[in-house]
């Protein structure tokens, strides 16, 4: 039974909540508050699943980071909400092409929005590992010492804003309506819960399509450039096209694999993490050596 649930958890969680959001949007158009209630349900289910079927039991323990992550999540989701409220104003400033397919089924409009946003966010994510000014902001996210659903939203708010702009600007130029934008924001939150989940999920062939936790954990490796892999938010095939895909089916990540290799002393409190990108950076230490088990051919 546990193996069956491990295989079904990710697709049922993702498609179940996305389908429910589409249903709510159809029955309660223009009332995104229902999506907040649904998101709260998803967070609760994520915590319950992590407690019952953990990938690493110790990752369920508070590492003096729970309230910090709550602050990150609250601020960043608040920014997402403000972004939704600002769509009419933003649309008035951006020349739109009027190409948005309003007459298409809502699920297809959401699929288009997710695909376009995913490419933009993935490319911004890649640049954040290449450009120092962006890496300073993105490093906040990589300072985690455990992975569980809630720390998918642990990002510096400026980097969160840059990713959001990279993902949504093309969509706004196409004329994406507010209700589709609300569904997109909800889908991103659901994906982040799955991508950083501490559930011992088994993906099988789905790892070639979706960038869920078993794939994304390798992106958080602290060994030099070893973590410069698996940048995609939703669809892992972007990494195959970019040549940045990596997966090792037999290697089990632990807390010792996570963090920023050259900055083991990276700040771990909320306000210190907000300030860190703008403070003088001391010399980085040498990164830990990549474990032999990770280098062996999968």
matplotlib code that plots the C-alpha trace (Angstrom):
import matplotlib.pyplot as plt

x = [0.0, 2.8, 4.5, 1.3, 0.7, 4.4, 3.8, 0.4, 1.0, 2.6, 0.3, -2.9, -1.8, -0.9, -3.8, -6.3, -5.7, -5.3, -8.6, -10.3, -9.0, -10.4, -13.8, -13.9, -12.9, -15.8, -18.3, -17.0, -15.5, -13.8, -13.6, -10.0, -10.4, -11.6, -8.1, -6.6, -8.8, -7.8, -4.1, -4.4, -5.9, -2.9, -0.4, -2.1, -2.2, 1.5, 2.5, 0.3, 1.9, 5.4, 4.7, 3.3, 5.7, 8.8, 11.8, 14.0, 12.3, 14.7, 13.6, 10.2, 11.8, 12.0, 15.6, 14.9, 13.6, 9.9, 8.8, 11.4, 9.9, 6.4, 7.6, 9.1, 6.0, 3.6, 5.6, 6.0, 2.4, 1.4, 3.5, 1.8, -1.6, -0.6, 0.6, -2.8, -4.4, -2.1, -2.8, -5.4, -3.1, -0.1, -2.1, -2.9, 0.8, 1.9, 0.8, -1.1, -1.4, -4.9, -3.8, -5.0, -7.4, -10.3, -12.7, -10.6, -11.4, -10.1, -7.9, -6.2, -5.7, -4.1, -1.8, -0.6, 0.0, 1.9, 4.1, 5.0, 5.6, 7.7, 10.1, 10.6, 11.1, 13.4, 15.6, 15.7, 16.6, 19.5, 20.7, 20.6, 23.3, 25.4, 25.2, 26.6, 24.1, 21.2, 23.0, 23.3, 19.5, 18.9, 21.4, 18.8, 16.8, 19.8, 20.8, 18.2, 19.5, 16.4, 13.8, 10.1, 7.1, 6.9, 10.4, 9.7, 8.5, 11.7, 13.0, 14.3, 11.3, 13.3, 14.2, 10.7, 9.6, 12.2, 11.1, 7.4, 8.2, 10.2, 7.3, 4.3, 5.5, 5.0, 1.6, 0.5, 1.6, -0.6, -3.5, -3.8, -7.0, -7.0, -8.7, -6.2, -3.4, -4.9, -5.0, -1.4, -0.3, -2.1, -0.5, 2.9, 2.3, 1.1, 4.2, 6.5, 5.0, 5.7, 9.1, 10.5, 8.4, 9.7, 7.4, 9.2, 7.4, 8.3, 8.0, 9.0, 8.8, 7.1, 10.5, 11.1, 8.1, 7.6, 10.3, 9.0, 11.0, 13.0, 14.4, 14.7, 16.5, 19.7, 19.5, 20.2, 23.5, 26.2, 29.2, 30.5, 28.8, 27.1, 23.9, 23.8, 21.2, 17.5, 16.5, 12.9, 9.9, 7.2, 8.5, 11.9, 12.2, 13.4, 16.5, 17.0, 16.8, 19.3, 21.6, 21.2, 19.2, 20.6, 19.1, 20.7, 18.1, 20.1, 21.5, 19.5, 20.0, 20.6, 21.1, 24.8, 24.3, 22.3, 23.3, 25.9, 29.2, 31.4, 29.1, 28.3, 27.8, 25.1, 22.6, 19.6, 17.2, 14.6, 15.9, 19.5, 18.6, 16.9, 20.0, 22.6, 22.6, 23.5, 26.3, 30.0, 30.6, 33.6, 35.8, 34.1, 35.6, 36.4, 33.4, 33.0, 34.1, 31.3, 30.6, 31.8, 28.4, 27.0, 29.7, 29.2, 27.2, 23.5]
y = [0.0, 2.4, 1.8, 2.4, 5.7, 6.7, 6.2, 7.9, 10.8, 13.4, 13.0, 12.8, 15.8, 17.9, 17.0, 16.7, 20.3, 21.8, 20.2, 21.4, 24.9, 24.9, 23.7, 26.4, 29.0, 27.9, 28.0, 31.1, 33.3, 36.4, 35.1, 34.0, 33.7, 30.1, 29.4, 30.6, 28.1, 25.4, 26.3, 26.0, 22.5, 21.6, 22.8, 20.8, 17.6, 18.2, 18.3, 15.2, 13.2, 14.2, 13.0, 9.7, 8.9, 10.9, 10.8, 11.9, 11.8, 14.3, 16.9, 17.0, 18.4, 22.2, 23.2, 26.7, 27.6, 27.0, 30.5, 32.0, 29.9, 31.0, 34.6, 33.9, 32.2, 34.8, 37.7, 36.0, 34.8, 38.3, 39.7, 37.2, 38.5, 42.1, 41.1, 39.7, 42.9, 45.0, 43.1, 45.6, 48.5, 46.6, 45.6, 49.3, 50.0, 47.1, 47.1, 43.8, 41.9, 40.7, 37.2, 35.5, 32.6, 33.6, 31.2, 28.1, 25.8, 27.1, 24.1, 24.7, 28.4, 27.4, 24.9, 27.6, 30.0, 27.3, 26.4, 30.0, 30.9, 27.8, 28.6, 32.2, 31.2, 28.4, 30.7, 33.3, 30.5, 29.5, 33.0, 33.3, 30.6, 32.4, 36.1, 37.1, 39.9, 37.4, 34.6, 36.9, 37.1, 33.4, 32.1, 32.7, 29.8, 27.5, 28.0, 25.5, 22.6, 20.4, 20.1, 20.0, 21.4, 24.8, 25.9, 26.0, 29.6, 30.4, 33.0, 36.6, 38.7, 40.6, 37.3, 36.1, 39.3, 38.9, 35.3, 36.4, 39.1, 36.6, 34.2, 36.5, 39.4, 37.5, 36.3, 39.8, 41.0, 38.3, 39.6, 36.9, 37.6, 37.9, 34.7, 32.7, 34.6, 33.5, 29.9, 30.2, 31.5, 28.7, 26.1, 27.5, 27.2, 23.6, 22.8, 24.3, 22.2, 19.1, 20.2, 20.6, 17.9, 15.5, 12.8, 9.6, 9.7, 7.4, 9.0, 6.3, 7.6, 10.8, 12.2, 12.8, 15.1, 16.7, 18.4, 17.1, 16.4, 13.3, 15.4, 18.8, 17.6, 17.3, 21.0, 21.7, 19.8, 21.9, 20.5, 23.3, 23.3, 19.9, 21.7, 23.5, 21.0, 20.6, 24.3, 23.8, 24.6, 22.5, 20.5, 18.6, 18.4, 22.0, 20.8, 18.1, 20.8, 23.0, 20.1, 20.6, 17.4, 15.1, 12.2, 9.4, 6.8, 5.2, 8.2, 9.3, 13.0, 14.0, 17.2, 16.8, 17.3, 20.5, 24.2, 26.4, 24.6, 27.7, 29.5, 27.1, 30.2, 31.7, 33.6, 31.6, 34.3, 36.1, 39.7, 38.6, 36.8, 39.8, 41.9, 39.3, 40.0, 43.7, 43.2, 42.7, 39.1, 37.5, 35.0, 31.7, 28.6, 25.5, 23.4, 19.9, 17.1, 15.4, 11.9, 9.0, 7.4, 10.5, 10.4, 6.7, 6.0, 5.6]
z = [0.0, 0.9, -2.4, -4.3, -2.5, -3.1, -6.9, -6.9, -4.5, -6.8, -9.9, -7.7, -5.6, -8.7, -11.0, -8.2, -6.9, -10.4, -11.5, -8.3, -8.9, -12.5, -11.2, -8.5, -11.1, -13.3, -10.5, -8.7, -11.4, -10.2, -6.6, -6.1, -2.3, -2.9, -4.3, -1.0, 0.9, -1.6, -1.2, 2.6, 2.1, -0.2, 2.4, 5.2, 3.0, 2.1, 5.8, 6.6, 3.7, 4.8, 8.3, 7.1, 4.3, 4.7, 2.4, 5.4, 8.8, 10.2, 7.6, 9.3, 12.5, 13.0, 12.3, 13.8, 10.4, 10.5, 11.3, 9.0, 6.2, 7.2, 6.8, 3.4, 2.2, 3.6, 2.1, -1.3, -1.6, -0.6, -3.4, -5.8, -4.6, -5.2, -8.6, -9.4, -8.2, -10.4, -13.6, -14.9, -14.3, -15.7, -18.8, -19.4, -19.5, -21.6, -25.3, -25.7, -28.9, -28.2, -29.1, -25.9, -26.8, -24.5, -26.3, -25.6, -22.7, -19.4, -18.8, -22.2, -21.3, -18.1, -19.8, -22.2, -19.2, -17.3, -20.3, -21.2, -17.6, -17.0, -19.8, -18.6, -15.0, -15.9, -18.0, -15.1, -12.8, -15.1, -15.3, -11.5, -11.3, -14.0, -13.0, -9.7, -9.0, -9.5, -7.6, -4.5, -4.4, -5.3, -2.7, -0.1, -1.5, -1.7, 1.9, 3.1, 5.2, 4.7, 2.0, 2.8, 0.9, 2.6, 1.8, -1.9, -1.2, 0.8, -1.7, -1.5, -2.4, -5.1, -6.7, -6.5, -8.3, -11.0, -11.6, -11.7, -14.3, -16.4, -16.4, -16.7, -18.9, -22.1, -21.0, -20.1, -23.5, -25.0, -22.9, -20.2, -18.2, -14.4, -13.6, -15.7, -13.9, -10.5, -11.6, -12.8, -9.4, -7.7, -10.0, -9.2, -5.5, -5.9, -7.9, -5.4, -2.7, -4.7, -5.9, -2.4, -0.8, 1.9, 0.7, -0.4, -3.7, -6.7, -10.1, -12.5, -16.1, -14.9, -13.9, -17.7, -17.7, -14.3, -12.1, -8.8, -5.6, -6.7, -9.6, -8.0, -4.9, -7.0, -7.8, -4.1, -3.9, -2.3, -4.2, -6.3, -9.7, -9.1, -8.2, -11.6, -12.8, -13.0, -13.3, -14.5, -12.4, -14.0, -16.9, -16.7, -20.5, -20.5, -18.7, -21.4, -24.0, -22.1, -21.4, -17.6, -16.7, -14.0, -12.1, -10.0, -9.1, -6.3, -4.5, -1.4, -0.5, 3.1, 5.0, 4.5, 0.8, 1.0, 1.4, -0.2, -0.2, 0.0, 2.5, 5.4, 7.6, 5.4, 7.5, 8.6, 10.0, 7.9, 8.2, 7.8, 4.6, 3.3, 3.9, 2.9, -0.9, -0.3, 2.3, 1.4, 0.6, 2.3, 0.4, -0.2, 1.3, -0.7, -1.5, -0.1, -2.4, -4.3, -2.8, -4.9, -4.8, -6.6, -9.3, -10.1, -13.2, -12.4]

ax = plt.figure().add_subplot(projection="3d")
ax.plot(x, y, z, "-o")
ax.set_aspect("equal")
plt.show()
